[in-house]
């Protein structure tokens, strides 16, 4: 005797998606992303991941069908999870991805992947001028991403700044000449403080966040013993010949033969930050 299957019975035997999974994922550049697709009662069907913008088949079953090795599917044996892993994602990877089942007609579930690039910035101008034996603070900030960013590292040139390694461990933090303070709030902030600056502190300083583009600033230490320091357009001044002249706690600029007192009103023109 022939057995017939009703439409309702056929539907009951069909695979189906578990909709109780996040389908809008935001990651930062370089941070591995995971798109989770759960398929119940798959039977003899296959699951594929498709990139919608170019209708490119990335994976089918456990096999990868792209030369881009950043993409692969994670499927533990016997599991209902078919997770698309994207290593080292870039902004160009932003878009819609589909988890498909090769039923007739095909069943699919769409996922949105957002890849954002975070950039650090150091407050103030690109060149900082500070008188020797005074104090300088460089502040690096970055907007928090969708996940914990970790921390920020500071470099002078290519050398990592390690405050504890530069000071006698018996000294209290108040007495240390170089300190780094990092605050984790809605904005990740790191402050590099150098007390009693000396000529050797002159150089390029870079803050390097865990998951963001770095930022740099150049610190120029003006010797209190010298009455003038010469600089040119390479330091972003608008004149071809300028001098910085220190007298007491006042900084003067000799520009085209004219003496100007440098105040906060002049910082935009000279692009310098005073720390006198």
C-alpha positions as CSV (number, residue, x, y, z in Angstrom):
1,X,0.0,0.0,0.0
2,X,1.4,3.4,-1.1
3,X,1.9,6.0,1.7
4,X,1.3,9.6,0.8
5,X,2.8,12.6,2.6
6,X,0.6,15.7,3.1
7,X,1.9,19.2,2.7
8,X,1.7,19.7,6.4
9,X,3.8,16.6,7.1
10,X,6.4,17.7,4.5
11,X,6.7,21.1,6.1
12,X,7.1,19.5,9.5
13,X,10.1,17.6,8.2
14,X,11.8,20.6,6.6
15,X,14.9,22.2,8.2
16,X,14.3,25.5,10.0
17,X,16.4,28.4,11.4
18,X,16.7,29.3,15.0
19,X,15.9,33.0,14.9
20,X,17.1,33.6,18.4
21,X,20.6,34.6,17.4
22,X,22.2,38.1,16.9
23,X,22.1,39.0,13.2
24,X,23.6,42.5,13.3
25,X,27.3,42.4,14.2
26,X,29.7,45.3,14.6
27,X,33.4,44.7,15.0
28,X,36.5,46.9,14.6
29,X,39.1,46.5,11.9
30,X,41.3,43.5,12.7
31,X,38.9,42.0,15.3
32,X,37.7,38.5,14.3
33,X,33.9,38.4,13.7
34,X,31.5,35.5,14.0
35,X,28.1,35.2,12.4
36,X,26.2,32.4,14.0
37,X,23.6,30.4,12.0
38,X,21.7,27.6,13.8
39,X,19.8,25.1,11.7
40,X,17.5,22.5,13.2
41,X,16.6,19.3,11.6
42,X,19.0,19.7,8.7
43,X,18.8,16.1,7.6
44,X,20.6,15.5,4.2
45,X,20.6,19.2,3.3
46,X,23.6,21.5,3.2
47,X,24.3,24.9,4.7
48,X,26.1,27.6,2.7
49,X,27.3,31.1,3.5
50,X,26.8,33.7,0.7
51,X,28.2,37.2,0.4
52,X,25.3,39.2,-1.0
53,X,27.2,42.1,-2.7
54,X,28.7,39.8,-5.3
55,X,26.6,36.7,-4.7
56,X,29.9,34.9,-3.8
57,X,29.6,31.4,-2.2
58,X,32.0,31.5,0.7
59,X,31.3,28.1,2.2
60,X,29.2,25.0,1.6
61,X,29.0,22.5,4.3
62,X,32.4,22.3,5.9
63,X,34.2,23.3,2.7
64,X,35.4,26.8,1.8
65,X,34.9,28.1,-1.7
66,X,36.9,31.3,-1.7
67,X,40.6,32.0,-2.0
68,X,40.3,34.5,0.8
69,X,41.6,32.4,3.7
70,X,40.1,34.9,6.2
71,X,36.7,33.2,5.8
72,X,35.9,29.7,7.1
73,X,32.9,27.9,8.7
74,X,33.0,26.5,12.2
75,X,30.8,23.4,12.6
76,X,31.5,21.0,15.5
77,X,30.4,17.5,14.6
78,X,26.8,16.9,15.6
79,X,26.2,20.5,16.2
80,X,23.4,22.7,14.8
81,X,25.7,25.7,14.6
82,X,27.2,26.8,11.3
83,X,29.3,29.8,12.2
84,X,31.0,32.0,9.6
85,X,34.3,33.2,11.0
86,X,35.9,36.3,9.4
87,X,39.5,36.9,10.5
88,X,41.2,40.3,10.3
89,X,38.0,42.0,8.9
90,X,38.4,45.2,6.9
91,X,36.0,48.1,6.3
92,X,35.4,46.6,2.8
93,X,33.9,43.5,4.4
94,X,30.9,45.5,5.7
95,X,27.7,44.2,4.2
96,X,25.0,41.5,4.1
97,X,25.8,37.8,4.4
98,X,23.3,35.0,4.0
99,X,23.1,31.6,5.6
100,X,21.3,29.4,3.1
101,X,19.8,25.9,3.1
102,X,19.6,24.1,-0.2
103,X,16.0,23.2,0.1
104,X,13.6,23.7,-2.8
105,X,12.9,26.6,-2.8
106,X,16.0,27.8,-0.9
107,X,15.7,29.0,2.6
108,X,17.9,31.9,3.7
109,X,18.6,34.1,6.7
110,X,20.3,37.5,6.3
111,X,23.0,38.9,8.6
112,X,24.5,42.4,8.7
113,X,28.2,42.8,9.3
114,X,29.6,46.3,10.2
115,X,33.3,46.8,10.3
116,X,34.4,50.1,11.7
117,X,37.9,51.7,11.8
118,X,38.8,53.5,15.0
119,X,41.5,56.1,15.2
120,X,43.3,57.6,18.1
121,X,44.1,61.3,18.4
122,X,46.4,63.2,20.6
123,X,44.9,66.4,21.9
124,X,46.6,69.6,20.7
125,X,48.8,70.4,17.7
126,X,51.2,68.1,15.9
127,X,54.2,69.9,17.4
128,X,54.5,70.7,21.2
129,X,57.1,73.1,22.6
130,X,58.0,72.9,26.3
131,X,60.7,74.6,28.4
132,X,63.2,72.3,30.0
133,X,62.7,71.4,33.6
134,X,59.0,71.9,33.3
135,X,56.2,69.3,32.9
136,X,54.5,68.0,29.7
137,X,51.3,66.0,29.4
138,X,50.3,64.3,26.1
139,X,46.7,63.0,26.1
140,X,45.6,60.3,23.7
141,X,41.9,59.6,23.2
142,X,39.8,57.1,21.3
143,X,36.1,56.6,21.1
144,X,35.2,53.1,22.5
145,X,34.3,50.5,20.0
146,X,31.7,47.8,20.2
147,X,34.0,45.7,22.4
148,X,36.7,46.3,25.0
149,X,39.8,47.9,23.3
150,X,42.3,46.8,25.9
151,X,44.8,49.6,26.5
152,X,47.1,52.1,24.9
153,X,50.8,51.8,24.6
154,X,53.2,54.8,24.2
155,X,56.3,54.9,22.2
156,X,59.1,57.4,21.8
157,X,60.4,56.7,18.3
158,X,60.4,52.9,18.1
159,X,61.0,52.4,21.8
160,X,58.2,51.3,24.1
161,X,57.8,53.7,27.0
162,X,57.8,51.6,30.2
163,X,57.6,54.0,33.2
164,X,58.3,51.4,35.8
165,X,61.4,50.2,33.9
166,X,62.8,53.8,33.9
167,X,62.4,54.5,37.6
168,X,63.6,53.1,40.8
169,X,60.7,50.9,42.0
170,X,61.2,52.2,45.5
171,X,60.0,55.6,44.3
172,X,56.4,56.5,44.8
173,X,54.2,57.3,41.7
174,X,54.2,60.9,42.7
175,X,58.0,61.0,42.4
176,X,58.3,59.2,39.1
177,X,59.4,61.4,36.3
178,X,57.5,59.5,33.6
179,X,54.0,58.2,34.2
180,X,51.2,56.8,32.1
181,X,47.5,57.0,33.3
182,X,44.7,55.3,31.4
183,X,41.0,55.7,32.0
184,X,38.4,53.3,30.6
185,X,35.1,55.2,30.2
186,X,33.0,55.9,27.1
187,X,36.2,57.4,25.8
188,X,39.4,55.6,26.2
189,X,42.0,58.1,27.5
190,X,45.7,57.7,28.2
191,X,47.9,60.5,29.5
192,X,51.7,60.4,29.2
193,X,53.2,62.7,31.8
194,X,56.9,63.7,31.8
195,X,58.2,65.8,34.7
196,X,61.3,67.9,34.8
197,X,61.8,67.5,31.0
198,X,65.3,67.5,29.6
199,X,66.7,67.9,26.1
200,X,66.8,64.1,25.5
201,X,63.0,64.1,25.9
202,X,62.8,65.8,22.5
203,X,61.3,63.4,19.9
204,X,58.3,61.8,18.3
205,X,55.7,60.3,20.6
206,X,53.1,57.8,19.4
207,X,50.1,56.3,21.2
208,X,49.2,52.9,20.0
209,X,45.8,51.5,21.0
210,X,45.1,47.8,21.0
211,X,42.5,47.9,18.2
212,X,42.8,51.3,16.5
213,X,45.0,53.5,14.3
214,X,47.8,55.1,16.2
215,X,48.5,58.9,16.5
216,X,51.8,60.8,16.9
217,X,53.0,64.2,18.2
218,X,56.5,65.7,18.2
219,X,57.8,67.3,21.4
220,X,60.5,70.0,21.3
221,X,62.3,70.8,24.5
222,X,63.5,74.3,24.6
223,X,66.6,74.7,26.9
224,X,66.1,77.3,29.6
225,X,69.8,78.0,29.4
226,X,69.6,79.1,25.7
227,X,68.0,82.4,24.9
228,X,66.8,81.3,21.5
229,X,65.8,78.3,19.4
230,X,65.7,78.3,15.6
231,X,63.1,76.5,13.6
232,X,61.8,76.5,10.1
233,X,58.8,75.5,8.0
234,X,59.4,71.9,8.8
235,X,57.9,72.7,12.2
236,X,54.7,74.0,10.5
237,X,55.4,77.7,11.0
238,X,54.1,80.1,8.4
239,X,57.3,82.1,8.1
240,X,60.5,80.7,6.6
241,X,62.6,82.1,9.4
242,X,61.5,82.2,13.0
243,X,63.1,82.1,16.4
244,X,61.7,81.1,19.7
245,X,63.1,83.3,22.5
246,X,62.7,82.5,26.2
247,X,62.9,85.2,28.8
248,X,61.8,84.3,32.2
249,X,58.4,82.6,31.8
250,X,57.6,84.4,28.6
251,X,58.1,83.0,25.1
252,X,58.8,85.4,22.2
253,X,59.0,84.8,18.5
254,X,61.2,86.8,16.2
255,X,59.5,86.6,12.9
256,X,60.8,88.5,9.8
257,X,62.6,90.9,12.1
258,X,59.6,91.6,14.4
259,X,59.3,90.4,18.0
260,X,56.0,88.9,18.9
261,X,54.9,87.6,22.3
262,X,53.6,84.1,22.0
263,X,50.2,83.7,23.7
264,X,47.3,81.3,23.3
265,X,46.0,83.6,20.6
266,X,49.1,82.8,18.5
267,X,48.9,79.0,18.8
268,X,46.8,78.6,15.8
269,X,49.2,80.5,13.6
270,X,52.3,78.7,14.9
271,X,50.6,75.4,15.7
272,X,52.4,75.1,19.0
273,X,51.3,74.3,22.5
274,X,52.8,76.2,25.3
275,X,53.7,74.4,28.5
276,X,55.6,77.1,30.4
